[in-house]
Amino acid sequence: MSERAQLRAMVTGYRLSAALDVAADLGISDELVDGPRTAADLARCVGADPDTLHRLLHALGTVGVYEERPDGSFANTELGEGLRSDVPDSIRPLARTLNSPALWAAWGHLGHSVRTGENAFQAKHGVDAWTRRRNHPEENAIFNQNMTVQTTAIATAVAEAYDFADMSTVVDVGGGQGSLLEAVLTRHPQLTGTVFDQEHVVATEPSSPALAPRWASASGSFFDDVPQADALVLKSVLHDWPDDRCVDILRVCAHNLRPGGAVLVVERLLGRAGFEVEAAFSDLNMLVMPGGRERSEQEYAVLFDAAGLRLTGVVDTASQMSIVEARAATG
Ligand SMILES: C[S@@+](CC[C@H](N)C(=O)[O-])C[C@H]1O[C@@H](n2cnc3c(N)ncnc32)[C@H](O)[C@@H]1O
């Protein structure tokens, strides 16, 4: 492909993203589980206009998401299978989250952020992303579902990469539905753990009943307090916040670390070879949506210093996430 053609594909990429969102939202790939169907048949089931749905599926067929067959029916391809709700690592919640009207509108304000340095979501909607989700339970549910799918995909890699051997308690701070905590407790049977998050978000029971005896749930704000533990895990939390708010969260964590314990920041690191594209575009997403940023190892070290902690190690996992370890600056 020529450079011009590549650039054109980049510039028009939003069309594909929007088309995938609609297919995901309508549940087309789920409807195709038992075999090929016509657009008219699908339209009746999912509540769509037959001609328009045909145009959407034809467009997605040209890029290999569905197979358009000679008899006019459509079938899932390997790509289309990934939009099913019931497959491991399903991309459906991501497609629905990334194209929610609130997010779409905020990304349309990226230029505002770049010109002013301000958070696009707040400028567009008049509230921050967390307040918006609290007031829109459906958006909150889709966001949480997507976080669970994304985190489940990397949780085992994180749980396997870190040596929790001399620890007995762990708190998944801002842990949402607790998928990382579940992987950590499964891999390290000596641990008991707590998932901590906002009241309208936090899981109240583990998805695996076998973990229930070692699993607890607590709610509140990590700007005020968090449960005490040997390991306080912050996954995809600090990247949501600007530096001064990160220092506030880390101070609360430092205060609640048991002697000898560690704060474990699980994030994509800017500058990690092989992962820069994901990290750099996630950085823009943080700018536009929650008003945070992705950071390098050195930038986390500066935040730790300001919060009474010191960086004591970085463990790259088999996933795109790294674990940045911090311990009390003194002692
Ligand atoms: C990007 S999500 C990460 C969730 C989870 N750690 C994961 O990686 O799947 C950020 C989490 O921070 C939580 N959060 C935001 N503000 C919070 C606050 N003030 N106190 C506690 N949790 C908060 C959100 O509810 C959300 O679950």
The ligand as a Gaussian input file, in Angstrom:
#p B3LYP/6-31G(d) Opt

LIG

0 1
 C       -9.842000       2.095000      34.671000
 S      -10.753000       1.379000      35.950000
 C       -9.710000       0.038000      36.457000
 C      -10.475000      -1.046000      37.140000
 C       -9.613000      -2.274000      37.519000
 N       -8.492000      -1.930000      38.360000
 C       -9.141000      -2.947000      36.260000
 O       -8.022000      -2.687000      35.839000
 O       -9.920000      -3.706000      35.685000
 C      -10.508000       2.543000      37.277000
 C      -11.287000       2.171000      38.529000
 O      -11.096000       3.210000      39.503000
 C      -12.316000       3.323000      40.211000
 N      -12.392000       4.629000      40.890000
 C      -12.501000       5.857000      40.322000
 N      -12.536000       6.805000      41.292000
 C      -12.448000       6.131000      42.471000
 C      -12.404000       6.567000      43.832000
 N      -12.448000       7.865000      44.156000
 N      -12.290000       5.620000      44.798000
 C      -12.224000       4.293000      44.490000
 N      -12.244000       3.827000      43.207000
 C      -12.357000       4.751000      42.223000
 C      -13.356000       3.174000      39.133000
 O      -14.638000       2.895000      39.661000
 C      -12.776000       2.051000      38.297000
 O      -13.213000       0.794000      38.727000

